Amino acid sequence: MTIYTGGCQCGAIRFRVSGDIKDSSICHCRMCQKAFGAYYAPLVSVRGADFAWTRGERKTFRSSNFVERGFCGDCGTPLTYEAPDGMAIAAGGAFDDPSAFPSVVQFGIEGKIGFVDHQHELPGHRTEEDAQAAPFLLELVSNQHPDQETQAWPPKELR
């Protein structure tokens, strides 16, 4: 049985999923855009899988009469889309290995922003290539939770 783990950016909330996960999607609807602060929301359904919160407790916002959206109350990371037909987890930001969940379908395409399909055509640069314009990048130390399980978080030096 495959096990997937994930959590929020600050590490206050963690989860574990055991089982077969195959329903990965992106949603372009305006509610998902606003909930994720992005052009679309990448989501993975955990219906039929064994899902458990392993650290912390998410906050929720009822974005409609049927849907609640879960997020970390400390760092704001979007975590869940919870509807009567089941729960989906934020694929791109919450799972430790988001590359395991390629999207297989798009929803809410009436809200799709036209240039989204052309993002891959833009010039690309590695983070360190921007150091001349933003020299602080060379001394950047991340306080983000690592993409793996930890006994406790944050470490003592960040508390």
Secondary structure, DSSP 8 states (H G I E B T S, - for coil): --EEEEE-SSSS-EEEEES----EEEE-SHHHHHHHTSSSEEEEE-TTSEEEEEES--EEEE-SSS-EEEE-TTT--EEEEEETTEEEEEHHHHBS-GGG----EEE-GGG--GGGGGGGGS----GGGGTTT-GGGGG----S--SS--SSSS-GGG-
